[in-house]
Amino acid sequence: MSAGRGSKPPRPVELAVPSDPAATVRGGRPWPAWPPLGPRTADSVAAAVEAQRWTLSWPGGDSLERRFAQHFADYNRVPYAVPVDHGSSALVVALEALDVGPGDEVIVPTMTWVATATAVLRVGALPVLVDSEPGSGCVSVDAVEAALSERTRAVIAVHLGSSVAGLGSLLRLTRRNRIALIEDSAQATGAIWRGRHVGTLGELGTFSFQAGKVLACGEGGAVVTSDPALYRRAQQLRADARCYADPHARHPDDMELVEVGEVTGSNHCMSELHAALLLDQLPRLDEQHAHRELRASELEDGLATLGDLSAVPNSADVDRRSIYTYGIRFEPGAFGDAAVEVVGQALSTELERPVYPPDVPLHRSLLFRPATKRRFAAAWTETGRKRAIGRAYPGAEHFRSTTLLLHHSALLGTSDDVADILEALTKVRARCRATRAR
Ligand SMILES: *Cc1c(COP(=O)(O)O)cnc(C)c1O
């Protein structure tokens, strides 16, 4: 199956939408709110405002940014973390730390948020999009291997939804070929693979703290690494060629950042208000992971009784999932002829919250159109374009057309919420099948 841009969408099936909210499964009851306010969240931000130290680049003692960097590194059991303004910037900083640039290729899964690929273009290199595993949506390691060339400098693996990419084979492959592995862990803060936090296994790991993510501050991100030289470069790349001052050699009136100039940077610094939010949120993250896991296991018990529905599979090497989106897989025909979008709509109506298919894979996504930006033209030549997206993506297309997602906040409530999800699936499935039978 080759599904290029403009491939025909499946024929939608008409479904009666109940107009009376009392007739929906959810019946108007609220879902857990996200992002979450803890008992001290508002006070922490107010204290940061009142401290009148709103930025890292300012005199006046240790910043909250630096404190968060330490806490986040400790949380991930990795020596170094560099906070940044967005997960997208974290990817750019990671690529620049590796000195990836024009003429280089970086392998990226087609099944990801667009920022994974545009980060590569932003450093002047070519993103080479490869296929995904049909079950998990994570990058296919065989597809990565098939796409390697002399120009390949790095692979960006994305831990997608609730899954961890095939790190064992990816680490072997990248080491054997002497290329770097960047783990885009934007959706996976706190996932544990063979006893280690994801993001800490490749040369660099990147994270997003955008409001919807499992650790949220509105807009923010981080880069982690165990390599002191990459750490030193990453600091400068996010703060206009400056690094943290030695805390012991610094007078409180001195700036926290000192000019180093070993590599030209940009300003990707995280503000103090965002750092205050993250310092408030981080201590609750593991408890939230456990809460979601409890609800997920109830949901999985229920799905097992429904026959043709199942959870997105997880590798036995994963000791703890980070559930960002919870994926429900269905067998072809489980919902009659209804397209995944239509099923998602019907479930959203019943549950009064979004249930949706994965993002359209990048090789045919409206959001990924490098030709619309002149700065990307040097990489996006006719040859570049062919190299980037000129292959088949059957795994990604299968994943995309047979998976429904729920945002993780759906699993932060009670067992009754899980029962509603199962009831909505049963109801919509019966309705879709009846529609086909007519
Ligand atoms: C959210 C996300 C990003 C981008 O993070 P921002 O903080 O929104 O810039 C990158 N990659 C993946 C996989 C994401 O989910």
The ligand as a Gaussian input file, in Angstrom:
#p B3LYP/6-31G(d) Opt

LIG

0 1
 C        4.805000      17.714000      21.772000
 C        5.847000      17.080000      20.936000
 C        6.957000      17.792000      20.443000
 C        7.079000      19.278000      20.525000
 O        7.031000      19.811000      21.786000
 P        6.584000      21.348000      22.000000
 O        6.894000      21.577000      23.436000
 O        5.145000      21.433000      21.688000
 O        7.414000      22.181000      21.094000
 C        7.929000      17.093000      19.770000
 N        7.841000      15.778000      19.561000
 C        6.787000      15.062000      19.993000
 C        6.758000      13.587000      19.748000
 C        5.760000      15.690000      20.675000
 O        4.706000      14.969000      21.085000

